[in-house]
Amino acid sequence: MLVVGDDKYQKWACFRCPGGCGENILLPLNKTQRPCWAVFIDWLGRPTIHPSVRQLNECRCHFWIRQGCVDWCPDD
């Protein structure tokens, strides 16, 4: 995962979809826009993203990233 910005202003979180479709996911981190996500990096450098990410393409996956690991959401 790559976070674009600096310590004061994070702009984007960029990473490849873990669902296997190969799509690059760009999540906006700007708190003044909707939707937006937040990224927290722990002391080991592992990212946590809030809220969950739902792919609406053919992949149709829904997941959380917590401490660098993908936690899949159950099917709706």
ABEGO torsion letter per residue (X at the ends): XBBBEBAABBABBBBBBAAGAGBBBBBBABAABOBBBBBBBBAAGBBBBOBBBBBABAAGBBBBBBGGBBBBBBBX
